[in-house]
Amino acid sequence: MTAAKSHLNIPDPKGFTPVFTAVYEGHVDVIKALCDLGANIDTPNKDGYTLMFFAAKRGHVGAIRALVRLLFLWLLVKVMWMQSRLCVL
């Protein structure tokens, strides 16, 4: 893991990573860019709230759409990886 990539997932004192801030503000392009750089999208903040929660709470429909797409792709990759591991066994 590169230093820049690891910094993407370090929360600030309030428990927000950069992608949480982007979701909270509704910056769809920033959300996508941070995810492309390796930001975690499946980890809740220190209070247990998810990115989707904040996008919905703030009414950021574009952020919700982006997160649904990104989470679907993340899940698809994870399932494909698990299937490839099963084939090896």
Kinemage of the C-alpha trace (Angstrom):
@kinemage 1
@onewidth
@group {chain A} dominant
@subgroup {mainchain}
@vectorlist {calphas} color= white
{ca met a 1} P 0.000 0.000 0.000
{ca thr a 2} L 1.354 3.396 -0.910
{ca ala a 3} L 1.573 6.230 1.586
{ca ala a 4} L -0.978 8.293 -0.351
{ca lys a 5} L -3.421 5.397 -0.477
{ca ser a 6} L -3.104 4.744 3.239
{ca his a 7} L -3.822 8.404 4.026
{ca leu a 8} L -7.136 8.154 2.183
{ca asn a 9} L -8.499 5.892 4.884
{ca ile a 10} L -7.220 7.617 8.005
{ca pro a 11} L -10.100 9.328 9.813
{ca asp a 12} L -9.887 12.839 11.211
{ca pro a 13} L -10.640 13.467 14.919
{ca lys a 14} L -14.392 13.380 14.161
{ca gly a 15} L -14.022 9.975 12.487
{ca phe a 16} L -14.376 11.170 8.893
{ca thr a 17} L -12.153 10.023 6.059
{ca pro a 18} L -11.865 12.166 2.916
{ca val a 19} L -14.548 10.102 1.145
{ca phe a 20} L -16.953 10.700 4.056
{ca thr a 21} L -16.413 14.426 3.668
{ca ala a 22} L -17.002 14.213 -0.091
{ca val a 23} L -20.236 12.254 0.461
{ca tyr a 24} L -21.382 14.636 3.197
{ca glu a 25} L -20.898 17.570 0.813
{ca gly a 26} L -22.331 15.706 -2.206
{ca his a 27} L -19.230 15.971 -4.403
{ca val a 28} L -19.814 13.031 -6.761
{ca asp a 29} L -16.673 13.534 -8.853
{ca val a 30} L -14.542 13.624 -5.707
{ca ile a 31} L -16.226 10.463 -4.384
{ca lys a 32} L -15.409 8.633 -7.621
{ca ala a 33} L -11.829 9.961 -7.689
{ca leu a 34} L -11.169 8.946 -4.083
{ca cys a 35} L -12.557 5.474 -4.749
{ca asp a 36} L -10.347 5.155 -7.814
{ca leu a 37} L -7.403 5.978 -5.550
{ca gly a 38} L -8.369 3.274 -3.049
{ca ala a 39} L -10.654 4.914 -0.501
{ca asn a 40} L -12.668 2.436 1.570
{ca ile a 41} L -16.369 2.694 0.806
{ca asp a 42} L -17.600 -0.175 2.949
{ca thr a 43} L -16.306 0.893 6.363
{ca pro a 44} L -18.584 2.870 8.699
{ca asn a 45} L -17.300 5.834 10.674
{ca lys a 46} L -16.509 5.644 14.398
{ca asp a 47} L -20.208 6.069 15.255
{ca gly a 48} L -21.248 3.240 12.934
{ca tyr a 49} L -22.716 5.388 10.165
{ca thr a 50} L -22.056 4.496 6.540
{ca leu a 51} L -21.429 6.629 3.498
{ca met a 52} L -24.905 5.751 2.225
{ca phe a 53} L -26.440 7.001 5.485
{ca phe a 54} L -24.813 10.411 5.102
{ca ala a 55} L -25.674 10.680 1.413
{ca ala a 56} L -29.322 9.880 2.145
{ca lys a 57} L -29.501 12.104 5.231
{ca arg a 58} L -28.146 15.051 3.272
{ca gly a 59} L -30.371 14.334 0.249
{ca his a 60} L -27.480 13.958 -2.177
{ca val a 61} L -29.106 11.802 -4.859
{ca gly a 62} L -26.040 11.925 -7.102
{ca ala a 63} L -23.869 10.651 -4.257
{ca ile a 64} L -26.379 7.871 -3.544
{ca arg a 65} L -26.309 6.795 -7.196
{ca ala a 66} L -22.514 6.859 -7.272
{ca leu a 67} L -22.290 4.834 -4.058
{ca val a 68} L -24.759 2.229 -5.310
{ca arg a 69} L -22.664 1.766 -8.458
{ca leu a 70} L -19.383 1.691 -6.550
{ca leu a 71} L -20.678 -0.681 -3.881
{ca phe a 72} L -22.103 -2.980 -6.557
{ca leu a 73} L -18.748 -3.094 -8.334
{ca trp a 74} L -16.938 -3.651 -5.028
{ca leu a 75} L -19.278 -6.533 -4.186
{ca leu a 76} L -18.945 -8.027 -7.667
{ca val a 77} L -15.152 -8.017 -7.438
{ca lys a 78} L -15.305 -9.556 -3.972
{ca val a 79} L -17.635 -12.355 -5.159
{ca met a 80} L -15.471 -13.049 -8.206
{ca trp a 81} L -12.382 -13.221 -5.969
{ca met a 82} L -14.155 -15.655 -3.627
{ca gln a 83} L -15.226 -17.830 -6.564
{ca ser a 84} L -11.684 -17.910 -7.896
{ca arg a 85} L -10.459 -19.035 -4.469
{ca leu a 86} L -13.060 -21.813 -4.413
{ca cys a 87} L -11.882 -23.057 -7.801
{ca val a 88} L -8.330 -23.335 -6.493
{ca leu a 89} L -9.345 -25.472 -3.538
